[in-house]
Amino acid sequence: MRKTFFILSLSFILMSCKSNLILISSIKETVLPGRPNIPSYSNYKVNFKTMNTSSIKIDRVEVKSKGTCYTCSYLLKEQKGTSYLNKISKQGNYILEIPLKDKYIISTSNCDNKEEELLIYYEENGKPNSLKISVFSEETKTMR
């Protein structure tokens, strides 16, 4: 199990070497609300770091899950920060959070994917780039 996770993490790092973003971890949380009348939802958390002080702006985030493609809004913040950001302008560790909940979903469409994928489209110093994540560690979070 650890060997597989290490190999996958290493492949993500090597894939992102052409970019300033280095993927640290990708987590898919299943959030179970405390009340039975509220449905559960998925929350994707992507931890990454930037190596240089380049300007990075995330254009859009797409989640492909169970034959449906979702374009979602996201929450971006520094790992130890308290406020949300619009763009990244300095070196450090960041968390990108994508809740797959009704109020964060911008649009949906049908797609023919079989695996779960997360696509992040961003601009780095004015050049368009993308990051594709298809391996997640899964967690369950219970809200009160």
C-alpha positions in Angstrom: 0.0 0.0 0.0 2.7 2.5 1.0 4.8 1.5 -2.0 1.9 2.2 -4.4 1.2 5.5 -2.8 4.9 6.5 -3.0 5.0 5.6 -6.7 1.9 7.5 -7.4 3.1 10.5 -5.5 6.4 10.4 -7.3 4.7 10.2 -10.7 2.6 13.3 -9.8 5.8 15.2 -8.8 7.5 14.3 -12.0 4.4 15.2 -14.1 4.3 18.6 -12.4 8.0 19.4 -12.9 7.4 21.4 -16.0 5.2 23.7 -13.9 5.8 25.7 -10.7 3.1 23.7 -8.9 4.2 20.6 -7.1 1.4 18.3 -5.9 1.8 17.1 -2.3 -1.5 15.2 -1.7 -5.0 14.8 -3.1 -7.8 13.8 -0.8 -11.4 13.0 -1.5 -13.5 13.5 1.7 -17.0 12.1 1.9 -18.8 14.6 4.2 -21.7 13.2 6.2 -23.8 16.0 7.7 -25.1 15.6 11.2 -28.8 15.7 10.2 -30.4 12.8 8.3 -32.4 15.0 5.9 -29.2 16.6 4.4 -27.5 14.5 1.8 -23.8 13.7 1.9 -21.4 15.3 -0.5 -17.8 15.0 -1.7 -15.1 17.5 -0.8 -11.8 17.4 -2.8 -8.7 18.8 -1.1 -5.5 19.3 -3.1 -2.3 20.3 -1.2 0.4 21.7 -3.3 3.4 24.0 -3.1 4.9 26.6 -5.4 8.7 26.7 -5.9 9.0 30.3 -7.2 7.3 33.6 -6.8 5.4 33.5 -10.1 1.8 34.6 -10.5 -0.6 31.7 -10.7 -4.4 32.2 -11.3 -6.8 29.3 -11.4 -9.3 29.7 -14.2 -11.6 26.8 -13.6 -11.9 23.4 -11.9 -13.6 20.4 -13.4 -14.6 17.2 -11.5 -15.4 14.1 -13.5 -17.4 11.6 -11.4 -19.7 8.7 -12.3 -20.4 9.8 -15.8 -21.0 13.5 -14.9 -18.7 16.4 -15.4 -19.0 19.3 -12.9 -17.5 22.7 -13.3 -17.1 24.0 -9.7 -16.1 27.0 -7.8 -13.2 26.5 -5.4 -11.7 27.8 -2.2 -7.9 28.6 -2.3 -5.9 29.5 0.8 -2.4 29.3 2.1 -1.8 26.2 4.3 -1.5 28.2 7.5 -3.5 31.2 6.3 -6.9 32.3 7.5 -8.3 34.0 4.4 -9.1 32.8 0.9 -7.1 34.0 -2.1 -7.9 34.8 -5.7 -4.4 34.0 -7.0 -1.0 32.8 -5.9 1.8 35.4 -6.0 4.4 34.0 -3.6 6.2 30.8 -2.7 4.6 28.5 -0.2 2.2 25.7 0.6 -1.4 26.0 -0.5 -4.7 24.2 -0.2 -7.3 24.1 -3.0 -10.7 22.9 -1.7 -13.4 21.9 -4.1 -16.8 21.0 -2.5 -19.1 19.1 -4.7 -22.1 20.6 -3.1 -25.1 22.3 -4.9 -24.1 25.9 -4.1 -20.5 25.4 -5.4 -21.5 23.7 -8.7 -21.5 26.1 -11.6 -22.6 23.7 -14.4 -23.0 20.0 -15.1 -22.8 17.9 -18.2 -22.7 14.2 -19.2 -19.3 12.7 -20.0 -18.0 9.2 -20.7 -15.4 8.9 -17.9 -15.1 5.7 -16.0 -12.7 7.0 -13.3 -12.8 10.0 -11.1 -10.7 12.9 -12.2 -10.0 16.4 -11.1 -8.8 18.9 -13.8 -7.4 22.2 -12.7 -6.9 24.8 -15.4 -4.7 27.7 -14.5 -2.5 30.5 -15.9 1.1 30.7 -14.8 2.7 34.1 -15.7 0.1 34.4 -18.5 0.7 31.0 -20.0 -2.3 28.5 -19.8 -1.6 25.2 -18.1 -3.5 22.3 -16.6 -3.1 19.7 -13.9 -4.9 16.3 -14.0 -5.4 14.3 -10.8 -6.9 10.9 -10.9 -5.7 9.3 -7.6 -7.1 10.3 -4.3 -6.8 9.1 -0.8 -10.3 8.7 0.6 -11.5 9.9 4.0 -14.9 10.2 5.7 -15.8 13.3 7.7 -18.8 13.5 10.0 -20.3 16.9 10.8 -22.2 17.7 13.9 
